Amino acid sequence: MEVRPDIYHTISEDAVTDTREKASKFIAFAYAVQTELQVEQKLEMLWKLHPKATHICYAYRLGSDQNRFRMVDDGEPSNTAGKPIYGQILSHDVTDVVVFVVRYYGGTKLGASGLIAAYKDAASEVLTLAGREEKREMMRTIFTIDYAEMGQVLNALKWVEFEIGDKSFGETATVEALCGVAEFDSKFLRFRSFLLGLPDEMINDDTEIPYCKITSQSILRP
């Protein structure tokens, strides 16, 4: 099965669940986020909503490459809260997500194993409720095109299966083209090959089309 680096999974919707363990109350929240700032804003909001909570422990994973993450125990014994929460994020294979578990202490100590189980179960339940959906990063490319070659360029974009977006018309024409990030290099090679009438092996990074230039590129995330 092909692994595509521009395909990733995140939660389908924000969710909240409420569980109890030996009189302690665990309220779990799953939120879709893309930045650390959004995590901090959610945490601040939860403390305002739950000012008397004993702990607000959490973990997050961000980015389609899934390499930005953090686990926070918030005063619970080390690795008894943030780590089991993060373990459930890994188990559900989602990114761009933060899971908070708000705990109200009920007067009975749970011990390390009890805390790990409680935070794990709370995180698992809220992530299951939140669901999971596939997302795809898109490469957005703006081409500036001479009017005389406009039809030819549009035909080439369609032939290599770029998605054609917005167009604008001034002294020169500009066209927005989109495709999956992982597909761009191969599609752009075939695009130049088509327009220049050259075999793919004769196209390299320095090969230019004089009447069709890339003026900007950016990655779009849903």
mmCIF file of the C-alpha atoms, coordinates in Angstrom:
data_MODEL
# 
_entry.id   MODEL 
# 
loop_
_atom_site.group_PDB 
_atom_site.id 
_atom_site.type_symbol 
_atom_site.label_atom_id 
_atom_site.label_alt_id 
_atom_site.label_comp_id 
_atom_site.label_asym_id 
_atom_site.label_entity_id 
_atom_site.label_seq_id 
_atom_site.pdbx_PDB_ins_code 
_atom_site.Cartn_x 
_atom_site.Cartn_y 
_atom_site.Cartn_z 
_atom_site.occupancy 
_atom_site.B_iso_or_equiv 
_atom_site.pdbx_formal_charge 
_atom_site.auth_seq_id 
_atom_site.auth_comp_id 
_atom_site.auth_asym_id 
_atom_site.auth_atom_id 
_atom_site.pdbx_PDB_model_num 
ATOM 1   C CA . MET A 1 1   ? 0.000   0.000  0.000   1.00 0.00 ? 1   MET A CA 1 
ATOM 2   C CA . GLU A 1 2   ? 1.417   3.374  -1.027  1.00 0.00 ? 2   GLU A CA 1 
ATOM 3   C CA . VAL A 1 3   ? 2.170   5.768  1.850   1.00 0.00 ? 3   VAL A CA 1 
ATOM 4   C CA . ARG A 1 4   ? 1.470   9.349  0.799   1.00 0.00 ? 4   ARG A CA 1 
ATOM 5   C CA . PRO A 1 5   ? 3.224   12.051 2.846   1.00 0.00 ? 5   PRO A CA 1 
ATOM 6   C CA . ASP A 1 6   ? 0.504   14.599 2.032   1.00 0.00 ? 6   ASP A CA 1 
ATOM 7   C CA . ILE A 1 7   ? -2.272  12.409 3.492   1.00 0.00 ? 7   ILE A CA 1 
ATOM 8   C CA . TYR A 1 8   ? -2.925  12.511 7.233   1.00 0.00 ? 8   TYR A CA 1 
ATOM 9   C CA . HIS A 1 9   ? -5.803  11.969 9.670   1.00 0.00 ? 9   HIS A CA 1 
ATOM 10  C CA . THR A 1 10  ? -7.355  14.178 12.292  1.00 0.00 ? 10  THR A CA 1 
ATOM 11  C CA . ILE A 1 11  ? -10.540 14.195 14.346  1.00 0.00 ? 11  ILE A CA 1 
ATOM 12  C CA . SER A 1 12  ? -13.857 14.707 12.586  1.00 0.00 ? 12  SER A CA 1 
ATOM 13  C CA . GLU A 1 13  ? -15.250 17.033 15.238  1.00 0.00 ? 13  GLU A CA 1 
ATOM 14  C CA . ASP A 1 14  ? -14.569 18.398 18.698  1.00 0.00 ? 14  ASP A CA 1 
ATOM 15  C CA . ALA A 1 15  ? -15.905 16.204 21.486  1.00 0.00 ? 15  ALA A CA 1 
ATOM 16  C CA . VAL A 1 16  ? -16.324 16.002 25.257  1.00 0.00 ? 16  VAL A CA 1 
ATOM 17  C CA . THR A 1 17  ? -16.928 13.041 27.579  1.00 0.00 ? 17  THR A CA 1 
ATOM 18  C CA . ASP A 1 18  ? -17.393 12.677 31.337  1.00 0.00 ? 18  ASP A CA 1 
ATOM 19  C CA . THR A 1 19  ? -16.255 9.662  33.403  1.00 0.00 ? 19  THR A CA 1 
ATOM 20  C CA . ARG A 1 20  ? -15.741 8.889  37.089  1.00 0.00 ? 20  ARG A CA 1 
ATOM 21  C CA . GLU A 1 21  ? -13.250 6.719  38.920  1.00 0.00 ? 21  GLU A CA 1 
ATOM 22  C CA . LYS A 1 22  ? -13.494 6.249  42.708  1.00 0.00 ? 22  LYS A CA 1 
ATOM 23  C CA . ALA A 1 23  ? -15.272 9.612  43.147  1.00 0.00 ? 23  ALA A CA 1 
ATOM 24  C CA . SER A 1 24  ? -12.789 11.495 40.974  1.00 0.00 ? 24  SER A CA 1 
ATOM 25  C CA . LYS A 1 25  ? -14.373 13.130 37.958  1.00 0.00 ? 25  LYS A CA 1 
ATOM 26  C CA . PHE A 1 26  ? -12.541 13.121 34.601  1.00 0.00 ? 26  PHE A CA 1 
ATOM 27  C CA . ILE A 1 27  ? -13.897 15.392 31.864  1.00 0.00 ? 27  ILE A CA 1 
ATOM 28  C CA . ALA A 1 28  ? -12.107 14.850 28.544  1.00 0.00 ? 28  ALA A CA 1 
ATOM 29  C CA . PHE A 1 29  ? -12.066 17.281 25.643  1.00 0.00 ? 29  PHE A CA 1 
ATOM 30  C CA . ALA A 1 30  ? -10.742 16.676 22.122  1.00 0.00 ? 30  ALA A CA 1 
ATOM 31  C CA . TYR A 1 31  ? -10.165 19.719 19.926  1.00 0.00 ? 31  TYR A CA 1 
ATOM 32  C CA . ALA A 1 32  ? -8.907  20.100 16.377  1.00 0.00 ? 32  ALA A CA 1 
ATOM 33  C CA . VAL A 1 33  ? -5.943  22.521 16.442  1.00 0.00 ? 33  VAL A CA 1 
ATOM 34  C CA . GLN A 1 34  ? -3.027  23.370 14.158  1.00 0.00 ? 34  GLN A CA 1 
ATOM 35  C CA . THR A 1 35  ? -0.772  25.548 16.335  1.00 0.00 ? 35  THR A CA 1 
ATOM 36  C CA . GLU A 1 36  ? 0.662   25.647 19.847  1.00 0.00 ? 36  GLU A CA 1 
ATOM 37  C CA . LEU A 1 37  ? -1.052  29.013 20.334  1.00 0.00 ? 37  LEU A CA 1 
ATOM 38  C CA . GLN A 1 38  ? -4.430  27.395 19.761  1.00 0.00 ? 38  GLN A CA 1 
ATOM 39  C CA . VAL A 1 39  ? -3.546  24.780 22.399  1.00 0.00 ? 39  VAL A CA 1 
ATOM 40  C CA . GLU A 1 40  ? -2.727  27.512 24.907  1.00 0.00 ? 40  GLU A CA 1 
ATOM 41  C CA . GLN A 1 41  ? -5.960  29.332 24.122  1.00 0.00 ? 41  GLN A CA 1 
ATOM 42  C CA . LYS A 1 42  ? -7.997  26.163 24.687  1.00 0.00 ? 42  LYS A CA 1 
ATOM 43  C CA . LEU A 1 43  ? -6.172  25.515 27.971  1.00 0.00 ? 43  LEU A CA 1 
ATOM 44  C CA . GLU A 1 44  ? -6.872  29.061 29.168  1.00 0.00 ? 44  GLU A CA 1 
ATOM 45  C CA . MET A 1 45  ? -10.540 28.650 28.259  1.00 0.00 ? 45  MET A CA 1 
ATOM 46  C CA . LEU A 1 46  ? -10.804 25.379 30.186  1.00 0.00 ? 46  LEU A CA 1 
ATOM 47  C CA . TRP A 1 47  ? -9.272  26.888 33.330  1.00 0.00 ? 47  TRP A CA 1 
ATOM 48  C CA . LYS A 1 48  ? -11.871 29.673 33.136  1.00 0.00 ? 48  LYS A CA 1 
ATOM 49  C CA . LEU A 1 49  ? -14.634 27.084 32.767  1.00 0.00 ? 49  LEU A CA 1 
ATOM 50  C CA . HIS A 1 50  ? -13.196 24.829 35.512  1.00 0.00 ? 50  HIS A CA 1 
ATOM 51  C CA . PRO A 1 51  ? -11.415 27.103 38.019  1.00 0.00 ? 51  PRO A CA 1 
ATOM 52  C CA . LYS A 1 52  ? -11.820 24.569 40.835  1.00 0.00 ? 52  LYS A CA 1 
ATOM 53  C CA . ALA A 1 53  ? -10.403 21.608 38.897  1.00 0.00 ? 53  ALA A CA 1 
ATOM 54  C CA . THR A 1 54  ? -7.542  19.770 40.599  1.00 0.00 ? 54  THR A CA 1 
ATOM 55  C CA . HIS A 1 55  ? -5.607  19.195 37.359  1.00 0.00 ? 55  HIS A CA 1 
ATOM 56  C CA . ILE A 1 56  ? -5.937  19.840 33.635  1.00 0.00 ? 56  ILE A CA 1 
ATOM 57  C CA . CYS A 1 57  ? -3.616  17.350 31.971  1.00 0.00 ? 57  CYS A CA 1 
ATOM 58  C CA . TYR A 1 58  ? -3.185  17.147 28.239  1.00 0.00 ? 58  TYR A CA 1 
ATOM 59  C CA . ALA A 1 59  ? -1.244  16.022 25.199  1.00 0.00 ? 59  ALA A CA 1 
ATOM 60  C CA . TYR A 1 60  ? -1.170  17.137 21.606  1.00 0.00 ? 60  TYR A CA 1 
ATOM 61  C CA . ARG A 1 61  ? 0.294   16.239 18.228  1.00 0.00 ? 61  ARG A CA 1 
ATOM 62  C CA . LEU A 1 62  ? 0.522   18.747 15.380  1.00 0.00 ? 62  LEU A CA 1 
ATOM 63  C CA . GLY A 1 63  ? 1.438   18.792 11.699  1.00 0.00 ? 63  GLY A CA 1 
ATOM 64  C CA . SER A 1 64  ? 1.016   16.366 8.841   1.00 0.00 ? 64  SER A CA 1 
ATOM 65  C CA . ASP A 1 65  ? 4.556   15.159 9.600   1.00 0.00 ? 65  ASP A CA 1 
ATOM 66  C CA . GLN A 1 66  ? 3.361   14.602 13.191  1.00 0.00 ? 66  GLN A CA 1 
ATOM 67  C CA . ASN A 1 67  ? 6.657   15.712 14.718  1.00 0.00 ? 67  ASN A CA 1 
ATOM 68  C CA . ARG A 1 68  ? 5.368   18.458 17.053  1.00 0.00 ? 68  ARG A CA 1 
ATOM 69  C CA . PHE A 1 69  ? 3.954   17.015 20.246  1.00 0.00 ? 69  PHE A CA 1 
ATOM 70  C CA . ARG A 1 70  ? 3.840   17.556 23.986  1.00 0.00 ? 70  ARG A CA 1 
ATOM 71  C CA . MET A 1 71  ? 2.624   15.731 27.115  1.00 0.00 ? 71  MET A CA 1 
ATOM 72  C CA . VAL A 1 72  ? 1.699   17.604 30.316  1.00 0.00 ? 72  VAL A CA 1 
ATOM 73  C CA . ASP A 1 73  ? 0.991   15.975 33.696  1.00 0.00 ? 73  ASP A CA 1 
ATOM 74  C CA . ASP A 1 74  ? 0.038   19.242 35.450  1.00 0.00 ? 74  ASP A CA 1 
ATOM 75  C CA . GLY A 1 75  ? 1.095   18.089 38.912  1.00 0.00 ? 75  GLY A CA 1 
ATOM 76  C CA . GLU A 1 76  ? 0.064   14.458 38.626  1.00 0.00 ? 76  GLU A CA 1 
ATOM 77  C CA . PRO A 1 77  ? 2.900   11.943 39.191  1.00 0.00 ? 77  PRO A CA 1 
ATOM 78  C CA . SER A 1 78  ? 5.294   11.887 36.242  1.00 0.00 ? 78  SER A CA 1 
ATOM 79  C CA . ASN A 1 79  ? 4.028   10.003 33.171  1.00 0.00 ? 79  ASN A CA 1 
ATOM 80  C CA . THR A 1 80  ? 0.666   9.107  34.728  1.00 0.00 ? 80  THR A CA 1 
ATOM 81  C CA . ALA A 1 81  ? -1.452  11.592 32.743  1.00 0.00 ? 81  ALA A CA 1 
ATOM 82  C CA . GLY A 1 82  ? 0.112   13.276 29.703  1.00 0.00 ? 82  GLY A CA 1 
ATOM 83  C CA . LYS A 1 83  ? 1.806   10.114 28.473  1.00 0.00 ? 83  LYS A CA 1 
ATOM 84  C CA . PRO A 1 84  ? -1.300  7.847  28.510  1.00 0.00 ? 84  PRO A CA 1 
ATOM 85  C CA . ILE A 1 85  ? -3.301  10.638 26.853  1.00 0.00 ? 85  ILE A CA 1 
ATOM 86  C CA . TYR A 1 86  ? -0.665  10.934 24.132  1.00 0.00 ? 86  TYR A CA 1 
ATOM 87  C CA . GLY A 1 87  ? -0.624  7.164  23.787  1.00 0.00 ? 87  GLY A CA 1 
ATOM 88  C CA . GLN A 1 88  ? -4.275  7.293  22.773  1.00 0.00 ? 88  GLN A CA 1 
ATOM 89  C CA . ILE A 1 89  ? -3.575  9.999  20.192  1.00 0.00 ? 89  ILE A CA 1 
ATOM 90  C CA . LEU A 1 90  ? -0.997  7.609  18.709  1.00 0.00 ? 90  LEU A CA 1 
ATOM 91  C CA . SER A 1 91  ? -3.365  4.658  18.978  1.00 0.00 ? 91  SER A CA 1 
ATOM 92  C CA . HIS A 1 92  ? -6.102  6.540  17.103  1.00 0.00 ? 92  HIS A CA 1 
ATOM 93  C CA . ASP A 1 93  ? -3.474  7.727  14.593  1.00 0.00 ? 93  ASP A CA 1 
ATOM 94  C CA . VAL A 1 94  ? -4.567  11.371 14.488  1.00 0.00 ? 94  VAL A CA 1 
ATOM 95  C CA . THR A 1 95  ? -2.715  14.651 14.350  1.00 0.00 ? 95  THR A CA 1 
ATOM 96  C CA . ASP A 1 96  ? -3.667  18.330 14.604  1.00 0.00 ? 96  ASP A CA 1 
ATOM 97  C CA . VAL A 1 97  ? -5.409  17.432 17.837  1.00 0.00 ? 97  VAL A CA 1 
ATOM 98  C CA . VAL A 1 98  ? -5.170  18.218 21.537  1.00 0.00 ? 98  VAL A CA 1 
ATOM 99  C CA . VAL A 1 99  ? -6.810  16.137 24.257  1.00 0.00 ? 99  VAL A CA 1 
ATOM 100 C CA . PHE A 1 100 ? -7.378  17.696 27.676  1.00 0.00 ? 100 PHE A CA 1 
ATOM 101 C CA . VAL A 1 101 ? -8.551  15.770 30.711  1.00 0.00 ? 101 VAL A CA 1 
ATOM 102 C CA . VAL A 1 102 ? -9.930  17.921 33.536  1.00 0.00 ? 102 VAL A CA 1 
ATOM 103 C CA . ARG A 1 103 ? -9.786  16.130 36.875  1.00 0.00 ? 103 ARG A CA 1 
ATOM 104 C CA . TYR A 1 104 ? -11.757 16.897 39.993  1.00 0.00 ? 104 TYR A CA 1 
ATOM 105 C CA . TYR A 1 105 ? -10.230 14.926 42.874  1.00 0.00 ? 105 TYR A CA 1 
ATOM 106 C CA . GLY A 1 106 ? -12.825 12.910 44.760  1.00 0.00 ? 106 GLY A CA 1 
ATOM 107 C CA . GLY A 1 107 ? -10.912 12.200 47.942  1.00 0.00 ? 107 GLY A CA 1 
ATOM 108 C CA . THR A 1 108 ? -9.624  8.707  47.140  1.00 0.00 ? 108 THR A CA 1 
ATOM 109 C CA . LYS A 1 109 ? -6.119  8.263  45.776  1.00 0.00 ? 109 LYS A CA 1 
ATOM 110 C CA . LEU A 1 110 ? -5.937  6.119  42.652  1.00 0.00 ? 110 LEU A CA 1 
ATOM 111 C CA . GLY A 1 111 ? -2.230  5.278  42.690  1.00 0.00 ? 111 GLY A CA 1 
ATOM 112 C CA . ALA A 1 112 ? 0.001   5.450  39.624  1.00 0.00 ? 112 ALA A CA 1 
ATOM 113 C CA . SER A 1 113 ? -1.600  2.512  37.825  1.00 0.00 ? 113 SER A CA 1 
ATOM 114 C CA . GLY A 1 114 ? -5.100  3.807  38.556  1.00 0.00 ? 114 GLY A CA 1 
ATOM 115 C CA . LEU A 1 115 ? -4.245  7.270  37.241  1.00 0.00 ? 115 LEU A CA 1 
ATOM 116 C CA . ILE A 1 116 ? -2.709  5.866  34.065  1.00 0.00 ? 116 ILE A CA 1 
ATOM 117 C CA . ALA A 1 117 ? -5.820  3.774  33.424  1.00 0.00 ? 117 ALA A CA 1 
ATOM 118 C CA . ALA A 1 118 ? -8.188  6.662  34.169  1.00 0.00 ? 118 ALA A CA 1 
ATOM 119 C CA . TYR A 1 119 ? -6.434  9.144  31.871  1.00 0.00 ? 119 TYR A CA 1 
ATOM 120 C CA . LYS A 1 120 ? -5.999  6.533  29.153  1.00 0.00 ? 120 LYS A CA 1 
ATOM 121 C CA . ASP A 1 121 ? -9.676  5.553  29.247  1.00 0.00 ? 121 ASP A CA 1 
ATOM 122 C CA . ALA A 1 122 ? -10.843 9.175  29.271  1.00 0.00 ? 122 ALA A CA 1 
ATOM 123 C CA . ALA A 1 123 ? -8.682  10.021 26.256  1.00 0.00 ? 123 ALA A CA 1 
ATOM 124 C CA . SER A 1 124 ? -9.728  6.894  24.376  1.00 0.00 ? 124 SER A CA 1 
ATOM 125 C CA . GLU A 1 125 ? -13.416 7.585  24.954  1.00 0.00 ? 125 GLU A CA 1 
ATOM 126 C CA . VAL A 1 126 ? -13.282 11.203 23.789  1.00 0.00 ? 126 VAL A CA 1 
ATOM 127 C CA . LEU A 1 127 ? -11.203 10.395 20.703  1.00 0.00 ? 127 LEU A CA 1 
ATOM 128 C CA . THR A 1 128 ? -13.586 7.604  19.754  1.00 0.00 ? 128 THR A CA 1 
ATOM 129 C CA . LEU A 1 129 ? -16.482 10.049 20.040  1.00 0.00 ? 129 LEU A CA 1 
ATOM 130 C CA . ALA A 1 130 ? -14.595 12.696 18.012  1.00 0.00 ? 130 ALA A CA 1 
ATOM 131 C CA . GLY A 1 131 ? -14.159 10.292 15.084  1.00 0.00 ? 131 GLY A CA 1 
ATOM 132 C CA . ARG A 1 132 ? -11.412 10.285 12.470  1.00 0.00 ? 132 ARG A CA 1 
ATOM 133 C CA . GLU A 1 133 ? -11.183 11.642 8.941   1.00 0.00 ? 133 GLU A CA 1 
ATOM 134 C CA . GLU A 1 134 ? -8.614  11.852 6.182   1.00 0.00 ? 134 GLU A CA 1 
ATOM 135 C CA . LYS A 1 135 ? -7.060  15.179 5.209   1.00 0.00 ? 135 LYS A CA 1 
ATOM 136 C CA . ARG A 1 136 ? -4.749  16.080 2.357   1.00 0.00 ? 136 ARG A CA 1 
ATOM 137 C CA . GLU A 1 137 ? -2.188  18.868 2.042   1.00 0.00 ? 137 GLU A CA 1 
ATOM 138 C CA . MET A 1 138 ? -2.428  20.700 -1.267  1.00 0.00 ? 138 MET A CA 1 
ATOM 139 C CA . MET A 1 139 ? 0.276   22.569 -3.179  1.00 0.00 ? 139 MET A CA 1 
ATOM 140 C CA . ARG A 1 140 ? -1.116  25.872 -4.487  1.00 0.00 ? 140 ARG A CA 1 
ATOM 141 C CA . THR A 1 141 ? 0.842   27.194 -7.462  1.00 0.00 ? 141 THR A CA 1 
ATOM 142 C CA . ILE A 1 142 ? 0.233   30.495 -9.247  1.00 0.00 ? 142 ILE A CA 1 
ATOM 143 C CA . PHE A 1 143 ? 1.336   30.533 -12.883 1.00 0.00 ? 143 PHE A CA 1 
ATOM 144 C CA . THR A 1 144 ? 1.779   33.746 -14.862 1.00 0.00 ? 144 THR A CA 1 
ATOM 145 C CA . ILE A 1 145 ? 1.041   33.048 -18.530 1.00 0.00 ? 145 ILE A CA 1 
ATOM 146 C CA . ASP A 1 146 ? 1.367   34.964 -21.800 1.00 0.00 ? 146 ASP A CA 1 
ATOM 147 C CA . TYR A 1 147 ? -2.069  35.379 -23.350 1.00 0.00 ? 147 TYR A CA 1 
ATOM 148 C CA . ALA A 1 148 ? -0.972  33.909 -26.677 1.00 0.00 ? 148 ALA A CA 1 
ATOM 149 C CA . GLU A 1 149 ? -0.234  30.575 -24.970 1.00 0.00 ? 149 GLU A CA 1 
ATOM 150 C CA . MET A 1 150 ? -3.145  30.590 -22.508 1.00 0.00 ? 150 MET A CA 1 
ATOM 151 C CA . GLY A 1 151 ? -5.150  27.802 -24.153 1.00 0.00 ? 151 GLY A CA 1 
ATOM 152 C CA . GLN A 1 152 ? -2.126  25.562 -24.526 1.00 0.00 ? 152 GLN A CA 1 
ATOM 153 C CA . VAL A 1 153 ? -1.143  25.996 -20.883 1.00 0.00 ? 153 VAL A CA 1 
ATOM 154 C CA . LEU A 1 154 ? -4.673  25.291 -19.617 1.00 0.00 ? 154 LEU A CA 1 
ATOM 155 C CA . ASN A 1 155 ? -4.809  22.149 -21.738 1.00 0.00 ? 155 ASN A CA 1 
ATOM 156 C CA . ALA A 1 156 ? -1.483  21.007 -20.266 1.00 0.00 ? 156 ALA A CA 1 
ATOM 157 C CA . LEU A 1 157 ? -2.657  21.654 -16.700 1.00 0.00 ? 157 LEU A CA 1 
ATOM 158 C CA . LYS A 1 158 ? -5.794  19.614 -17.337 1.00 0.00 ? 158 LYS A CA 1 
ATOM 159 C CA . TRP A 1 159 ? -3.857  16.827 -19.038 1.00 0.00 ? 159 TRP A CA 1 
ATOM 160 C CA . VAL A 1 160 ? -1.573  16.292 -16.032 1.00 0.00 ? 160 VAL A CA 1 
ATOM 161 C CA . GLU A 1 161 ? -4.626  16.593 -13.750 1.00 0.00 ? 161 GLU A CA 1 
ATOM 162 C CA . PHE A 1 162 ? -3.900  19.769 -11.850 1.00 0.00 ? 162 PHE A CA 1 
ATOM 163 C CA . GLU A 1 163 ? -7.027  21.251 -10.298 1.00 0.00 ? 163 GLU A CA 1 
ATOM 164 C CA . ILE A 1 164 ? -7.529  24.670 -11.887 1.00 0.00 ? 164 ILE A CA 1 
ATOM 165 C CA . GLY A 1 165 ? -8.658  27.354 -9.455  1.00 0.00 ? 165 GLY A CA 1 
ATOM 166 C CA . ASP A 1 166 ? -8.947  31.117 -9.747  1.00 0.00 ? 166 ASP A CA 1 
ATOM 167 C CA . LYS A 1 167 ? -7.907  32.987 -12.880 1.00 0.00 ? 167 LYS A CA 1 
ATOM 168 C CA . SER A 1 168 ? -7.155  36.685 -13.251 1.00 0.00 ? 168 SER A CA 1 
ATOM 169 C CA . PHE A 1 169 ? -6.485  38.764 -16.337 1.00 0.00 ? 169 PHE A CA 1 
ATOM 170 C CA . GLY A 1 170 ? -4.274  41.864 -16.453 1.00 0.00 ? 170 GLY A CA 1 
ATOM 171 C CA . GLU A 1 171 ? -1.243  42.576 -18.626 1.00 0.00 ? 171 GLU A CA 1 
ATOM 172 C CA . THR A 1 172 ? -0.616  38.869 -18.287 1.00 0.00 ? 172 THR A CA 1 
ATOM 173 C CA . ALA A 1 173 ? -2.910  36.091 -17.137 1.00 0.00 ? 173 ALA A CA 1 
ATOM 174 C CA . THR A 1 174 ? -2.510  34.265 -13.845 1.00 0.00 ? 174 THR A CA 1 
ATOM 175 C CA . VAL A 1 175 ? -3.926  30.836 -13.079 1.00 0.00 ? 175 VAL A CA 1 
ATOM 176 C CA . GLU A 1 176 ? -4.127  28.994 -9.764  1.00 0.00 ? 176 GLU A CA 1 
ATOM 177 C CA . ALA A 1 177 ? -3.339  25.266 -9.981  1.00 0.00 ? 177 ALA A CA 1 
ATOM 178 C CA . LEU A 1 178 ? -3.614  22.773 -7.136  1.00 0.00 ? 178 LEU A CA 1 
ATOM 179 C CA . CYS A 1 179 ? -2.543  19.206 -6.486  1.00 0.00 ? 179 CYS A CA 1 
ATOM 180 C CA . GLY A 1 180 ? -1.443  17.064 -3.581  1.00 0.00 ? 180 GLY A CA 1 
ATOM 181 C CA . VAL A 1 181 ? 1.945   18.090 -2.198  1.00 0.00 ? 181 VAL A CA 1 
ATOM 182 C CA . ALA A 1 182 ? 3.385   14.641 -2.875  1.00 0.00 ? 182 ALA A CA 1 
ATOM 183 C CA . GLU A 1 183 ? 2.232   14.784 -6.502  1.00 0.00 ? 183 GLU A CA 1 
ATOM 184 C CA . PHE A 1 184 ? 3.616   18.175 -7.460  1.00 0.00 ? 184 PHE A CA 1 
ATOM 185 C CA . ASP A 1 185 ? 7.113   17.244 -8.640  1.00 0.00 ? 185 ASP A CA 1 
ATOM 186 C CA . SER A 1 186 ? 5.933   14.481 -10.967 1.00 0.00 ? 186 SER A CA 1 
ATOM 187 C CA . LYS A 1 187 ? 3.014   16.509 -12.322 1.00 0.00 ? 187 LYS A CA 1 
ATOM 188 C CA . PHE A 1 188 ? 5.153   19.593 -12.925 1.00 0.00 ? 188 PHE A CA 1 
ATOM 189 C CA . LEU A 1 189 ? 7.703   17.482 -14.785 1.00 0.00 ? 189 LEU A CA 1 
ATOM 190 C CA . ARG A 1 190 ? 5.005   16.055 -17.077 1.00 0.00 ? 190 ARG A CA 1 
ATOM 191 C CA . PHE A 1 191 ? 3.476   19.516 -17.491 1.00 0.00 ? 191 PHE A CA 1 
ATOM 192 C CA . ARG A 1 192 ? 6.777   20.923 -18.821 1.00 0.00 ? 192 ARG A CA 1 
ATOM 193 C CA . SER A 1 193 ? 7.365   17.840 -20.927 1.00 0.00 ? 193 SER A CA 1 
ATOM 194 C CA . PHE A 1 194 ? 3.920   18.258 -22.528 1.00 0.00 ? 194 PHE A CA 1 
ATOM 195 C CA . LEU A 1 195 ? 4.382   21.967 -23.304 1.00 0.00 ? 195 LEU A CA 1 
ATOM 196 C CA . LEU A 1 196 ? 7.953   21.714 -24.560 1.00 0.00 ? 196 LEU A CA 1 
ATOM 197 C CA . GLY A 1 197 ? 7.463   18.499 -26.523 1.00 0.00 ? 197 GLY A CA 1 
ATOM 198 C CA . LEU A 1 198 ? 10.389  16.840 -24.766 1.00 0.00 ? 198 LEU A CA 1 
ATOM 199 C CA . PRO A 1 199 ? 10.662  13.403 -23.123 1.00 0.00 ? 199 PRO A CA 1 
ATOM 200 C CA . ASP A 1 200 ? 10.508  13.412 -19.333 1.00 0.00 ? 200 ASP A CA 1 
ATOM 201 C CA . GLU A 1 201 ? 14.166  12.409 -19.008 1.00 0.00 ? 201 GLU A CA 1 
ATOM 202 C CA . MET A 1 202 ? 15.241  15.633 -20.717 1.00 0.00 ? 202 MET A CA 1 
ATOM 203 C CA . ILE A 1 203 ? 13.446  17.794 -18.125 1.00 0.00 ? 203 ILE A CA 1 
ATOM 204 C CA . ASN A 1 204 ? 15.344  18.898 -15.015 1.00 0.00 ? 204 ASN A CA 1 
ATOM 205 C CA . ASP A 1 205 ? 14.995  21.492 -12.250 1.00 0.00 ? 205 ASP A CA 1 
ATOM 206 C CA . ASP A 1 206 ? 16.427  24.224 -14.480 1.00 0.00 ? 206 ASP A CA 1 
ATOM 207 C CA . THR A 1 207 ? 14.060  23.602 -17.381 1.00 0.00 ? 207 THR A CA 1 
ATOM 208 C CA . GLU A 1 208 ? 11.862  26.671 -17.847 1.00 0.00 ? 208 GLU A CA 1 
ATOM 209 C CA . ILE A 1 209 ? 8.892   27.548 -20.022 1.00 0.00 ? 209 ILE A CA 1 
ATOM 210 C CA . PRO A 1 210 ? 9.445   31.110 -21.250 1.00 0.00 ? 210 PRO A CA 1 
ATOM 211 C CA . TYR A 1 211 ? 5.740   31.970 -21.505 1.00 0.00 ? 211 TYR A CA 1 
ATOM 212 C CA . CYS A 1 212 ? 4.628   30.292 -18.258 1.00 0.00 ? 212 CYS A CA 1 
ATOM 213 C CA . LYS A 1 213 ? 6.326   31.158 -14.939 1.00 0.00 ? 213 LYS A CA 1 
ATOM 214 C CA . ILE A 1 214 ? 5.629   30.166 -11.355 1.00 0.00 ? 214 ILE A CA 1 
ATOM 215 C CA . THR A 1 215 ? 5.127   33.397 -9.411  1.00 0.00 ? 215 THR A CA 1 
ATOM 216 C CA . SER A 1 216 ? 4.214   31.928 -6.018  1.00 0.00 ? 216 SER A CA 1 
ATOM 217 C CA . GLN A 1 217 ? 3.667   28.653 -4.197  1.00 0.00 ? 217 GLN A CA 1 
ATOM 218 C CA . SER A 1 218 ? 2.163   27.763 -0.841  1.00 0.00 ? 218 SER A CA 1 
ATOM 219 C CA . ILE A 1 219 ? 0.935   24.683 0.993   1.00 0.00 ? 219 ILE A CA 1 
ATOM 220 C CA . LEU A 1 220 ? -2.752  24.634 1.906   1.00 0.00 ? 220 LEU A CA 1 
ATOM 221 C CA . ARG A 1 221 ? -3.953  22.602 4.843   1.00 0.00 ? 221 ARG A CA 1 
ATOM 222 C CA . PRO A 1 222 ? -7.657  21.917 5.403   1.00 0.00 ? 222 PRO A CA 1 
# 
